[in-house]
Amino acid sequence: MDRISLILVIIGAINWGLIALFQFDLVASLFGGQDAFLSRLVYGLVGLAGLYCITLLFRERERSRT
């Protein structure tokens, strides 16, 4: 679950970077516009993944044995 969430957050970050730099929404262009169901689904999944990734900040890390 952690990896899937991180992948979705990275996709969202890349999309926002493209919007900021080039005014190009990759998700909307791939799935038929911002109002298309698939685009809204991807936006929603990225948002949920971002909320889930907040939990990564508060987890204790395992200590590596050396």
URZI-V546043 format. One record per backbone hydrogen bond with DSSP energy under -0.5 kcal/mol. CO is the residue of the C=O (numbers start at 1). NH is the residue of the N-H. E is the energy in kcal/mol with one decimal. If there is no record, write none. Layout:
# URZI-V546043
{{CO;NH;E} {CO;NH;E}}
This chain:
# URZI-V546043
{{1;5;-2.4} {2;6;-2.5} {3;7;-2.6} {4;8;-2.3} {5;9;-2.4} {6;10;-2.4} {7;11;-2.4} {8;12;-2.3} {9;13;-2.4} {10;14;-2.7} {11;15;-2.4} {12;16;-2.6} {13;17;-2.3} {14;18;-2.4} {15;19;-2.2} {16;20;-2.5} {17;21;-2.6} {18;22;-2.5} {18;23;-0.5} {18;24;-1.3} {19;23;-1.3} {24;26;-0.9} {25;29;-2.2} {26;30;-2.1} {27;31;-2.0} {28;32;-0.7} {28;33;-3.8} {33;36;-1.0} {36;40;-2.4} {37;41;-2.3} {38;42;-2.5} {39;43;-2.8} {40;44;-2.3} {41;45;-2.6} {42;46;-2.6} {43;47;-2.2} {44;48;-2.6} {45;49;-2.5} {46;50;-2.2} {47;51;-2.0} {48;52;-2.5} {49;53;-2.4} {50;54;-0.7} {51;54;-0.8} {52;55;-1.6} {53;56;-0.9} {53;57;-0.6} {54;57;-1.2} {54;58;-0.5} {55;58;-0.9} {56;59;-0.6} {64;66;-0.6}}
